[in-house]
């Protein structure tokens, strides 16, 4: 099966997550958080998500959340981050994973 591409990835430390929560009025856990966006066909993204879930479970990740709907994904990537990363935003078919 063809693999999807990682189209975006960002690692936020706990302090940054707290700042995002305050600024965006979100409720992410105050913990280091990895945001990953997979792009590709539905089947390849599903396969990569299953692999990410397996890795997260093996490594003792306390939570793995993902979004499928475009509006929810866009809300996740709207979080404040350095301007250099914003220019790479895209509308690929993707999912978000927080590990």
N, C-alpha and C positions, 0 to 999 in steps of 0.2 A: 504494500500500500504506500502511495506517495506521502511524504511527510509535509506538514505545513511549515511555514516560515515563522520565526519569531519576528514580529514587526516592530514591537516596542518592549522595552524592559526598563523598570526603574526600581531602585532599592531606596526605601525611606527608613531612617532611624526612628526610634520611638518619639523623640522630641519633634521631629518633622511631622509625624503622624498626628501628634497632639495639636500642632499648629494648624494643620489641614483641617482637623475636626473643628477647631475654634473658628477658623476663617470660613469654611464651607458649611458649617453646622451639620457635619456628618458624625458618625459614631463608630469609626474604625477602632479596633483594639489599639491601645497605646503600647505598641510593640513594633519591632522591626518588621517591615512589610515589603514584600516583593510583588510588584505589579508586572504581569507579563501579558502581552497580547499576541495571540497566534493568528496568522492569516493563511488562507488557503481554501480548499473545498470544505464543505461541511464534514465529509468523512475524514479528511486529514486532520482537521481541527479537533474533531471528536477523538481521534486516535491519540493526538498529542495531549489532549486534556486527560484522557485515561492514564497516559504515561506520567503526566505531572502528578496526578492523584496518587499513583503508585509510589513515586519517588517521595512525595510529601509524607505519606504514611510510613515509609521505611525510615525516613529521617526524623520522625517524631514531630512533624509539623502540627501545631495545635489546631489549625483551621485552614481550609482551602475553600475559598468562595469563588464563584465565577458568574459572569453575566453573559447572556446570549443576545438580548434585545439591544438594538442600536442606541436607544435613548439611555438605557442604563450604562452601557459601555462608555458613551460620550460623557456622562456625568462623572464616571470614575477618572477619565483622563483629563477632566477639566480642573483637577486639583492644581494648586499653585506649584510651580516648579521653574527651574531656570529657563529663561527665554530661549536659550539655544536648543532645548529639547522641543519646544512648542512648534518650531518650524517643520518638524518631521511628522506632525500629526497627519493621520490619513483615515480614510473611511473603508478600510479593508474588512472583509468578512472575518470576524475574529471573536475571541473570548478573552476575558480577563481572569487572571488567577492571582489570588493573594495567598502567599505561603508564609 
